[in-house]
Amino acid sequence: MGVSDTDDYQATIQKSHARMGDLKAFDDTKAGVKGLVDAGITKVPEIFILPPKNRPESLDRCGSPFIFPMIDLEGMDEDPIKHKEIVDKVQDASGTWGFFQVVNHEIPTSVLGEMLRGT
């Protein structure tokens, strides 16, 4: 191990220690990301940036389009087991993605149109 290897290792340890301290300080504020925005930050804090070498290749956004979770409500009221499966899918999509697409919801197109005009 050469001197530069030792220096690189020490720098990595110091960055890791500093990052842990920054994360703890952020958690201790209990203000969350909204608190950062309210404080007027103009740059994403380093604790939220994953170094390129640590990013999974699956995050390559140029290679493929997003496929949003789609939840089919057909038969939801007819079968309690299917009802539970759909509820689980909604919970999973909400927790993982934060949103999802619903099909076979039986909301008339006219109502959807009015909703879009209202927003």
VMD Tcl script that draws the C-alpha trace (Angstrom):
set ca {
  {0.00 0.00 0.00}
  {1.51 3.30 -1.11}
  {1.24 6.68 0.56}
  {-1.47 7.81 -1.84}
  {-3.52 4.71 -1.02}
  {-3.30 5.55 2.68}
  {-4.23 9.16 1.97}
  {-7.20 8.05 -0.15}
  {-8.31 5.69 2.61}
  {-8.04 8.41 5.27}
  {-9.97 10.85 3.07}
  {-12.70 8.26 2.55}
  {-12.94 7.61 6.30}
  {-13.11 11.35 7.03}
  {-15.82 11.89 4.37}
  {-17.80 8.96 5.73}
  {-17.51 10.28 9.28}
  {-18.48 13.81 8.16}
  {-21.44 12.41 6.19}
  {-22.69 10.48 9.21}
  {-22.42 13.64 11.30}
  {-24.31 15.63 8.65}
  {-27.04 12.96 8.47}
  {-27.39 12.94 12.25}
  {-27.57 16.74 12.35}
  {-30.21 16.70 9.61}
  {-32.24 14.04 11.46}
  {-31.94 15.94 14.74}
  {-33.55 19.05 13.25}
  {-36.78 17.11 12.64}
  {-37.49 19.70 9.93}
  {-36.97 17.33 7.01}
  {-36.46 18.43 3.43}
  {-39.21 21.03 3.79}
  {-37.13 22.66 6.52}
  {-34.20 22.91 4.11}
  {-36.41 24.52 1.48}
  {-37.94 26.89 4.02}
  {-34.39 27.84 5.07}
  {-33.73 28.91 1.48}
  {-31.14 26.37 0.35}
  {-30.02 26.86 -3.24}
  {-28.02 23.66 -3.68}
  {-28.78 20.00 -2.93}
  {-26.82 19.04 0.22}
  {-24.03 16.50 -0.29}
  {-25.74 14.01 2.05}
  {-28.45 13.55 -0.58}
  {-26.08 12.91 -3.50}
  {-24.97 9.35 -4.17}
  {-21.49 9.26 -5.70}
  {-21.55 8.09 -9.34}
  {-19.47 4.98 -8.56}
  {-22.14 3.89 -6.03}
  {-25.15 4.43 -8.29}
  {-26.78 1.28 -9.65}
  {-26.71 0.94 -13.40}
  {-30.46 0.36 -13.41}
  {-30.93 4.09 -12.83}
  {-29.86 4.85 -16.40}
  {-32.77 7.10 -17.30}
  {-31.85 7.49 -20.94}
  {-32.12 3.82 -21.82}
  {-35.76 3.07 -21.10}
  {-39.02 4.87 -20.37}
  {-40.60 4.83 -16.92}
  {-43.27 2.21 -16.44}
  {-45.63 3.39 -13.75}
  {-47.45 0.91 -11.52}
  {-50.88 0.12 -12.92}
  {-53.62 -1.14 -10.63}
  {-56.67 -2.84 -12.07}
  {-59.77 -2.40 -9.88}
  {-61.93 -4.80 -11.87}
  {-63.79 -7.20 -9.58}
  {-62.59 -5.51 -6.42}
  {-66.06 -5.49 -4.83}
  {-66.89 -9.06 -5.85}
  {-64.09 -11.01 -4.19}
  {-62.63 -10.28 -0.73}
  {-59.33 -11.94 -1.65}
  {-59.00 -9.81 -4.79}
  {-59.97 -6.74 -2.71}
  {-57.08 -7.46 -0.30}
  {-54.64 -8.00 -3.21}
  {-55.62 -4.65 -4.75}
  {-55.29 -2.85 -1.41}
  {-51.80 -4.39 -1.03}
  {-50.87 -3.22 -4.55}
  {-52.05 0.33 -3.76}
  {-50.05 0.32 -0.54}
  {-46.93 -0.99 -2.28}
  {-47.17 1.46 -5.19}
  {-47.78 4.36 -2.80}
  {-44.84 3.46 -0.62}
  {-42.45 2.65 -3.45}
  {-43.39 5.13 -6.16}
  {-45.66 7.67 -4.49}
  {-48.19 7.36 -7.30}
  {-49.79 4.84 -9.67}
  {-52.28 4.52 -12.52}
  {-55.73 3.04 -11.91}
  {-57.75 1.23 -14.57}
  {-61.28 -0.17 -14.50}
  {-62.30 2.35 -11.83}
  {-65.71 2.93 -13.48}
  {-65.48 6.72 -13.12}
  {-67.28 8.17 -16.14}
  {-65.13 10.01 -18.68}
  {-67.28 13.12 -18.24}
  {-66.44 13.24 -14.52}
  {-62.73 12.84 -15.27}
  {-62.96 15.66 -17.82}
  {-64.63 17.95 -15.28}
  {-61.99 17.10 -12.72}
  {-59.20 18.00 -15.14}
  {-60.91 21.28 -16.03}
  {-61.32 22.04 -12.33}
  {-57.65 21.58 -11.64}
}
mol new
graphics top color blue
foreach p $ca { graphics top sphere $p radius 0.5 }
foreach p [lrange $ca 0 end-1] q [lrange $ca 1 end] { graphics top cylinder $p $q radius 0.2 }
display resetview
